[in-house]
Amino acid sequence: MENVLSYVTEVSITVLIVVATVLLGVLGAKVTAYLNNLKATEQFTLTHKIIENLIMFAESELTGKPGVEKREYVVEKAIELLAEKGIKANKDEILAGIEKGLSKMSDK
């Protein structure tokens, strides 16, 4: 009887360890996904704030300059500022942000 109890205890502990390991793995994956999503959201928000501020700056400080020159200034400066923050952005993403920022400005 003592051998059976010892065996059952050993198996129970092993099962608990396996279940706990699986649960920690699943929980770790969920936490990682949540943090990655949070980081992406923060980067998206920061990107659009930078673009909106650069658009306002270009509109107020680069008066008399052609729109293409203002757009190029915003694109170059946005890529530079985002790179300083560790965010990689390409010209197409910045142009999409400019379009969104301009539509927000026209709505105001």
N, C-alpha and C positions, 0 to 999 in steps of 0.2 A: 504494500500500500504506500509505503514511504517513497518508493521508486516512482510510482505513478504520479504522486503529488509533485515530486521534484520535476518529472518530465512535463507535466501540465504547466507548472510554473515557468519552466524554461521556454516552452512553446509560447505561452501567453506573453512573456516579456519580449520575445522575438517578434511576435505579431504586432505588439504595441510600438516597438521601435520602427518596424517597416511602415506602419500606418502613419506614425508621426513624421517620418522622413518624407513620405509621399505628400502629406499635408503641408509640410514646410516648403517642399518644392513647388507645389501649386500656389501657395501663398506668395512665395518669392517671385514667381512669374507674374502674378497679378500685381504685386507692388511695383515691379519693374515696368510693366506695361502702363500702369497709372502714372508713374514718374516720367516716363518718356512722353506720354500724352500731355502732361502738365508742362514739360519743357517745351514741347512743340507749340503749345498754346501761348506760352509766354513769349517765345521767339516770334510767332506770328503777330502778336499784339505789339511787341517792340518794333518790329519791322514797319508796321503800318503807322505807328506813332512817329517814327523817324521820317518816313516818307511824307506824311502830312505836314510835319514841321518844316521839312525842306521845301515843300511846295509853297507854303506860306512865305518862307524866307525868299525864295526865288521870285515870287509874285511881287513882293514888296521891295526887294533890294535890286533886282535885275530889271527894273522898269526900262522900257525902251529897247530891250533886247528881244530878238525873235523867240517865239515859243519853242522852237527846236533847240535853241541854245539853253534856254531855261530847263527844258526836259533833260538834256544831256548833263547839265550841272547836277540836277537832282539824282539822276541815275548814278553818276560817278561818285558823288558824295555819299549817297546811300550805301553803295557797295563798300566804300571805304569805312564808313562808320559801323556798318554791320560786321565787317571783318574784324574790326577792333574788339567787338563784343563776342567774337568767335562764331558768328552766324554766316554761313556761306549763302550767298544769293547771286543769281545771275541777272542779266539785263532784262530778260523776259519777265521774271518775277517782279522786278522793280517797276517795269512798265505797267504791269497789271495793277500794282499798288498805286501807281500814279493815277491811272484811270479811276480807280476806286476813290482815291483822295480827291480828285477833281470833281467827281460826281457828288461826294459829300459836301464839298465847298459850294457847289451850285445849289444844293438843297437848302443851305442855310440862308 
